């Protein structure tokens, strides 16, 4: 209207038509913008502003920084500072010892890193550099003192050896840059020659999987960044023809292999693209860089579609938060040293949030819940991870911890002093809708609910599973899983019986689904899985009421009566009431995972049963199970994170049914006694008044 005022020579009708046309185009543009924004699975409009209490911003307001590398200052530090001088002495001795003792062998075939598990209980096998069969006759684990060296375990050992060997190549190249000693240069460059000359002699171990040095392309990618770093560090000390041979016979074949797989959004795909991008920087290949960053499955798309709006990796296993952040940290460090970190500003800001978002889920003792198939529970904050990340993702806690560390990072890029004290975000009741998580916190109780899954990858039969603490006491948790190479991974830990979930004919969830959030308040959450199984709907309500935690699970089968049950696990020692007896037939007629429970005692009750459980630290809870009508209940010893075990319950209706409601109430025994005393006093006052 200001551009075309009355008297501008355009007739009113023309002005109206022009304004209508402009308005229509603006409306269309708005609609298209909204549609385009809605098409992004996980909008992240301003990642830099999340978790400001922990971040250290640059003068431009960026939460990330470009990594630096000060070799002149590093030489001065190891010369003038006794602490750094001692560190250099130890570093030189460790690398020299490895150089003198170890050589890789073409005949060594790689295996899967997850195969290093005890056949007895799935515990992690302890790796040492003693060569199997030549210098060691058996392996051990913390709970298994003698483990036979099978071909599978030997191949697992090779993978761990080769990763350490490549890491030592990086350290040797760094020692050459720092000290100028040619022994380190000759060894590191000689190893590059060895791998370039023999790379194609290693055959892929699996059809359709092009990894050669390692069993899978993920491990190939995480170690390709070490080759790229050695190539970068030795650029000024090795003749161009030799470096060209490394590129032609080792680096480019690795890049082709990685680019031929993982055309999807996935943690492996992200690592592969990050590794390829670092090779591109090391060899100066711009087309390779652009493909790794902006290609159809490049880094930008991986972050846009793989990181939720709450800044959790969409595969939900919390271990992958740090794992994919490590991939982006590695890329961010290389990009910073190459002067190209600003090209990744949005992705680096999002990656930093991956390291901080688990703080919103931490229990009072620092433990994290364990959705999906992580191996063991993590903790938050993780000072070690934040300290390793400071060169790109500076935080107050990371800088504080890094100041205590002596390693190549802090030598070459000394951490600044944190600008303020460390302040952690408070844990509050939160519906993390885009991640399918929810947290309740009220009084002494804190509860984590896993509403549902966003992907099949790493999912378990655990939709609507929950974990809880009371004060500092761990009441119930998800143990995660064991190494994927253990039969217990698929045979127990991923199954419904291992989680606090309802079971239908002994089986948990089928497939994966995000589920529905029905209701959420600060002390109550209700969520549903409409297709928990093909013909089964499940709804769970968790509520913190007057100091008690109440859990109500409703199961509805649309195709008729089924055997309906509920699994519930505790981290305390329970005292059973009268009416339980040993039951050696617990697993008969049920899925195979039931055979993992031992010392099973069962009982038959009507409507309810009360059981006390002692969780230590003065916390004793009364657990009340309520099921209308007759039901059976069993208590047994079940696998926890190995080698530990825990006490677990399984409830089941006495007869098949199409519908059931299982209600579990947990209340502190002190509160119960207090309430009982109050009732007695009130009754006495009532009698006196009468």
C-alpha positions, 0 to 999 in steps of 0.5 A, spaced: 500 500 500 505 504 501 509 503 494 502 504 490 498 509 494 492 512 492 494 517 486 499 513 484 496 513 477 494 506 478 486 504 478 483 502 485 481 495 482 488 494 479 491 496 486 487 491 489 489 485 484 496 487 485 495 486 493 491 480 492 497 477 488 502 479 493 498 476 498 497 470 495 504 469 494 506 471 501 501 466 503 503 460 499 511 462 501 509 461 508 505 455 507 511 452 503 516 454 509 511 451 514 511 444 510 518 444 508 520 445 516 515 440 518 518 435 513 525 435 517 524 429 522 527 433 528 527 441 527 533 444 531 533 451 530 538 454 535 542 448 537 547 453 540 543 456 545 541 449 548 545 448 555 548 455 556 550 454 563 555 449 561 558 452 554 563 456 553 562 461 547 567 464 543 567 472 541 562 471 536 557 467 540 559 460 537 559 454 542 564 450 538 571 452 537 576 451 531 582 446 534 589 449 534 596 446 534 602 449 537 608 445 535 613 451 537 609 452 544 609 444 545 617 443 544 618 449 549 613 446 554 616 439 554 623 442 555 621 447 560 616 444 564 618 438 569 611 435 568 611 435 561 618 432 560 616 426 565 610 425 560 614 425 554 619 420 557 613 415 558 610 417 551 617 415 548 618 409 552 611 406 551 611 408 543 618 405 543 616 399 546 611 397 542 615 399 535 620 394 538 615 388 540 609 388 535 608 387 527 602 386 524 601 380 520 597 379 513 595 372 515 591 375 521 584 375 520 580 380 523 573 379 527 568 382 531 569 387 536 563 384 540 565 377 540 570 378 546 565 375 551 566 369 556 561 363 554 560 362 561 556 369 562 557 374 557 562 378 561 567 382 557 574 378 555 580 382 558 585 384 552 592 384 553 598 385 547 600 377 549 599 374 542 594 368 543 597 361 542 604 364 542 605 368 548 598 366 551 595 360 552 588 362 554 584 369 555 580 371 562 575 375 564 573 379 571 569 373 572 572 367 568 579 365 569 580 361 563 577 362 557 579 357 551 582 361 545 577 359 539 578 362 532 573 367 533 576 370 540 583 370 536 580 374 530 577 379 536 584 379 539 586 381 532 581 387 531 583 390 538 591 389 536 590 392 529 586 398 532 592 399 538 597 399 532 594 404 528 593 409 534 601 407 536 602 410 528 599 416 530 603 417 536 610 415 533 608 421 527 607 426 533 613 424 536 617 425 530 613 432 529 615 434 536 622 431 537 625 430 530 627 423 531 627 419 525 626 413 528 619 415 529 618 417 522 621 411 519 617 406 523 610 410 522 612 411 515 614 404 514 607 401 517 604 406 512 608 402 506 606 396 509 598 397 509 598 400 502 602 394 499 598 389 503 591 392 503 588 388 498 591 382 500 586 382 506 579 379 503 573 381 506 570 377 511 563 377 510 559 377 503 557 384 501 561 387 506 567 391 503 571 391 510 578 388 509 583 390 515 577 390 520 570 385 520 565 391 519 566 398 515 564 401 522 571 399 525 574 400 518 572 408 518 574 409 526 581 407 524 581 410 517 581 417 521 588 414 524 591 413 517 589 420 515 592 423 521 599 419 520 598 422 512 597 429 515 602 429 520 608 426 516 606 431 510 612 435 510 617 429 512 615 424 506 616 425 499 610 426 495 611 420 491 611 416 497 605 419 500 601 419 493 602 411 493 599 411 500 593 415 497 592 411 491 593 404 494 590 405 501 586 411 502 582 411 496 580 404 496 578 405 503 574 411 501 571 407 495 569 401 500 566 406 505 562 410 500 559 403 497 555 402 503 550 405 509 546 409 504 542 411 510 541 415 516 545 411 521 551 411 526 555 407 522 554 411 516 555 418 520 562 415 522 564 413 515 562 420 512 566 423 517 572 418 516 572 420 508 571 427 510 578 427 514 581 423 508 579 428 503 582 434 508 589 430 508 590 429 501 586 435 499 581 432 495 575 438 494 570 433 491 571 428 496 570 433 501 563 435 498 561 428 497 562 427 504 559 433 507 553 435 502 552 428 499 545 424 499 547 421 505 553 426 508 554 429 514 549 434 514 543 429 513 546 425 518 545 430 523 539 433 521 535 426 521 539 422 526 539 427 532 532 428 535 530 435 537 532 433 544 539 432 542 539 424 543 541 420 537 535 417 534 537 409 535 536 411 542 542 407 545 545 413 550 552 410 548 551 412 541 550 419 543 557 420 545 559 415 540 557 419 534 559 426 537 566 423 537 565 422 530 563 429 529 569 431 534 574 427 530 571 431 524 571 438 527 578 437 530 581 436 523 576 441 519 579 446 525 586 445 523 585 445 516 581 452 517 574 449 515 571 448 521 566 454 520 563 450 514 560 445 519 558 450 524 550 448 525 553 440 525 558 442 531 553 446 535 548 440 535 554 435 536 556 438 542 548 438 545 549 430 544 554 430 549 550 434 554 543 432 553 544 426 557 544 430 563 537 431 563 536 424 564 541 422 570 539 419 576 541 422 583 547 418 583 549 420 576 547 413 573 543 414 566 537 410 564 539 404 559 534 404 553 536 400 547 542 395 547 547 399 550 552 395 554 552 397 561 549 403 564 553 410 563 553 416 567 552 423 567 556 428 566 562 424 564 568 428 565 573 424 561 568 425 555 568 432 556 575 433 557 577 429 551 572 434 547 574 441 549 578 442 543 572 443 539 566 443 544 569 447 550 564 446 556 566 449 563 566 442 566 571 439 560 576 445 561 576 444 568 577 436 567 582 437 561 587 442 566 588 435 570 590 431 563 597 430 560 596 428 553 597 430 546 591 434 546 593 438 552 600 439 549 598 441 542 592 445 544 592 447 552 585 448 555 583 455 557 581 456 564 574 455 565 570 462 565 566 460 571 564 455 576 561 448 573 553 448 574 549 442 571 542 443 569 537 441 574 533 434 572 525 435 572 519 432 569 520 432 562 516 429 556 522 428 551 517 427 545 521 427 539 526 422 543 520 418 545 523 418 553 519 421 559 522 423 566 518 424 572 521 427 578 517 428 585 519 428 592 524 422 593 522 418 586 525 419 579 522 415 574 524 414 566 519 411 561 521 409 555 515 410 551 517 407 544 522 406 539 524 411 533 528 405 529 529 398 528 536 399 529 538 397 536 531 396 539 529 391 544 523 388 546 522 394 551 517 399 549 514 402 555 519 399 560 521 404 566 527 405 571 526 408 578 530 410 584 528 412 591 532 417 593 539 415 592 537 408 592 537 404 585 530 401 585 529 398 578 533 399 572 535 396 565 541 392 565 542 393 557 546 387 554 552 383 553 557 383 547 553 382 541 557 376 540 554 372 546 548 368 545 545 371 551 544 378 547 539 375 543 537 370 547 535 374 553 537 381 554 533 383 548 527 379 550 521 382 554 522 378 560 529 382 561 525 388 562 519 391 566 514 390 561 507 386 560 508 379 556 503 375 552 504 368 552 511 369 555 513 374 549 514 382 549 513 387 544 514 385 537 517 390 532 518 397 534 514 403 534 514 410 537 508 409 541 503 414 544 503 419 549 496 420 552 497 424 558 503 428 561 504 432 568 509 433 573 508 427 577 504 422 572 505 419 565 500 415 561 503 412 554 500 407 550 503 402 544 497 400 540 500 395 536 505 392 542 503 385 538 499 385 532 493 384 536 495 387 543 494 394 545 498 396 552 497 402 556 502 404 562 500 409 567 506 411 572 504 416 578 508 419 584 502 419 589 503 421 596 510 418 596 508 412 593 510 410 586 504 407 582 504 403 576 498 401 572 499 396 566 493 395 562 493 389 556 488 388 551 487 383 546 483 383 540 483 376 538 481 373 544 484 370 551 491 369 551 496 368 557 497 375 560 503 376 565 508 382 567 515 382 568 518 386 574 525 387 576 528 389 583 535 391 585 534 389 592 533 383 596 526 381 597 523 377 603 517 373 601 511 372 605 508 365 606 505 361 600 511 361 596 515 354 594 520 352 590 518 351 582 523 347 578 518 347 572 518 355 571 521 355 564 517 349 562 512 351 556 515 358 556 520 361 551 527 360 552 529 366 556 525 363 562 531 358 562 535 363 565 532 364 571 534 360 577 532 359 584 525 360 582 520 360 588 512 361 586 506 362 589 498 363 588 494 369 590 488 372 589 487 380 588 494 382 591 500 380 595 505 384 599 512 383 599 518 387 602 525 389 599 531 392 602 535 396 597 540 398 602 542 405 605 536 404 609 531 404 604 526 398 605 520 398 600 513 395 600 511 392 593 504 391 592 502 387 586 494 387 585 491 383 579 483 382 580 482 375 581 487 369 581 494 370 579 501 366 579 507 370 581 514 367 581 521 370 584 527 368 581 534 370 580 535 373 573 541 376 569 543 383 571 549 386 567 554 381 568 557 378 572 551 380 577 544 378 578 538 380 581 531 378 583 526 379 579 518 377 579 513 374 573 506 375 574 501 371 570 493 371 570 491 364 573 487 363 566 488 366 559 484 372 558 483 377 553 484 383 558 488 384 564 490 390 569 497 389 573 498 394 578 504 395 582 505 400 588 512 401 591 512 405 598 517 406 603 516 402 609 518 408 614 512 412 610 507 406 611 509 406 618 508 413 619 501 413 616 499 407 620 501 411 626 498 417 624 491 413 623 492 410 630 493 417 633 487 419 629 483 413 632 485 414 639 483 422 639 476 420 636 475 415 641 476 420 647 472 425 643 466 420 643 
